Amino acid sequence: MRWVLLFSVVTLSACTAALRPRALVTLPATVWPNDTQVRWYDVEGDTEAQLRAALDSHGPQTPDGARHDAYTAWHVTWRFPFSQSTEGCATGPVSTAVRVTITLPRWRGYADEGDVMMQRWRHYLEALEAHESGHRETGFRAATDINEALPSLPPRPTCEEAEEAANTAARALLEHYRARDTDYDAETHHGATQGAVFP
């Protein structure tokens, strides 16, 4: 009888754990500006070790093939008219557009906000948001520099040469800021120094 009773208690405990209310744990949409698209990838697990394994196997891949818990891609485009004078052809006022996509993990965790693992996950998401926002800002700094740099280029004999010079300068600035992104990851250990570590 004692063995039967013990088995019944274990079964009941397992059922109770399985029936705990669940909820998708993400950051509020208001955290992100309208110019930022957020993509979520789902991870599952009932323990920190299971979640860590899910992050490692489902995290987004960077262009070099490595996987990380989150990833920010920014793209800058630019347009300009030409301004012709006796000195030659130059770029007129420049307009830029920045498109940002951030990929983050989403876990169907426990609805109980007092749950320790739930609290750790929320802290982790907030730290990821802070780190990825740094990458986002790099894209906007690149756009600002392009806006300022292209109109200051000296006039060229032809508008074709002016266009080539402007595009070359813009691409060089993009490369500079992509290198800044790489340095940022190295300095923060991909956000670890900012608290973006789980568990």
N, C-alpha and C positions, 0 to 999 in steps of 0.2 A: 504493500500500500504506500509506503514512503516513496518508492521510486515512481509510482504513478502520479502521486501528488507533486513531486518535483518537476516532472515532465510537463504537467499542466500549467504550473507557474511560469516556466520558461516560455512555453508557447504563448501564453497570454501576454507576457512582456514583449515578445517579438511583434505580436499583432498591434499592441499599443504604440510601439515605435513606428511601425509602418503607417499607422493612421494619423500620425502627427500632421497638422495642416502645413502645406507647403506654399511657397510664394516665390515668384521670380525676383531675384535680388539684382537690381540695376541702379544706376544713378538717375536722379530725376532729369527729365528732358530739359528743364530750365537751366541745368548746369552748362549746357553747350550753346554758343551763339548760333544764330540762324544759318551762318555761312559754313557750319560744320555738320557733316553727315556722320552719324555713328552707326557702325555695324556691330552686332552682337554675335558671338558664337557661344553655343551652349556647352556647359560642362556639367557632369553629374558626379555625385559622390556623397556618402554619408559620414566620411571621416576626412580629416585634413590630408592624410596620405593619398586617399582616393582623388580628392580634388587636385592635389599637386600633380598626380599622374595624368589627370585629364587635361590640365593646363599644358603640360609638357607635350602631350600627343595631339592636341587640337588647336594650340595657339597659332596665330598667323605667321606665315613665312615671310621673311624679308627678302629683298631681291637677291641677296647672296645665299639664300636657301636655309638660313638659320631660323629656328622657331623662337618666338618670344611670347610673353603673356599678352602683350598689346602691341599695336603698331599704328603709327600715324603717317599717312601719305599726303603731301601737299603738292599742288601744281599751280604754277604762276603763268599766266598768259599776259601779253602786252600788245597794245595797239598805239599807233601814232600817225598823225598826218605829216606831210612835208611842208617845210617853210622855205621858199626860195627867195634869195636876195642877190645883190651884186657879188656877195662873197661866196655864193654857191648854194648848195641844198643842205638843209639840216632838218632834224626831227622837230615837230611841233610838240604841243602838250601831250604827254603820255598818259594813257589810261591802262590800269592793270586789273586783273581779276584773280582771286585766289580761291582754289577749291581744296577743301580739306576733308579727308576721310579718316576716321579713327576707328580701329577695330579693338573691341574689348570683350572680356569674358562675361557670361551671364549664367548664374547658378540658380536652380530651383531649390532654394534653401528653406529653412523652417520659418514659419510666419511669426514665431515667437522672437521678438526683438531682444529679449533677455538671454537668448541662447548664446553661449560663449563663441561658438564657431561662426554664428551669424554676425556677431559684433566684429570678429576678426576679419571676416570677409568684407564687411562694409568699410572698415578702416583701410583695407587693402585696395578696394575700388577707389576710394577717395585719393589715396596716394598715387594710384595709376593715373587718375584724372589730372593730378598736378603735374606728373611727369610728362604725359602726352600733350598737355597744354603747352609745355615748353617747346616741344617740336612744332606744334601749331603756330606758335608765335614766331618761330624761325621763318616759316613761309611768309608771314606778313611782313617781317623785316626785310626779306628779300624783295618783296613787291615794292616796299617803300624806297629802297635803294635804287631800284630800276626806275621808278618814277622820277627820282631826283637826278640820276646819272645821265640818262639818255638825252634830255634837252640840253645838257651842258657840253655835249660833244661838239667839236668844231665843225663848221660846214665842210662839205665835200664837193668836189667838182660836179658830181652827178648825184641824182636822188638814189640811183641804184647803189652807189658807193656809200651814201649816207645810211641806207637801209641795212646794208651788210655790216657797217660799223656798229650801228645800234644793236642789231641782233647779236653780234659777237660780244659786245659789252654786256648785254643782258644775260647771255648764256654763261659768261664768266662769273657774273654775280650769283647766278643759280648754283654753279659749282662751288663757289665760296661758301654759300649757306648750307649746301648739302654736307660739306666738310665740317661746318659748325655743328650740324646735327650729329655727325659721327663723334665729334669731340664731346658733345653734351652727353651722349650715351656712355662714353668712356669715363667721363668725370663722375657720373652718377651711378655707374655700374648698371645701366639700363633701369634706373629708378630705384635701385636698392637703397641708396643713401637717402632717398626721400621717403622711405617707408613702403615702397611698392614690392613687398616680399610676402609670399604666402607659402606655408604657414609661418 
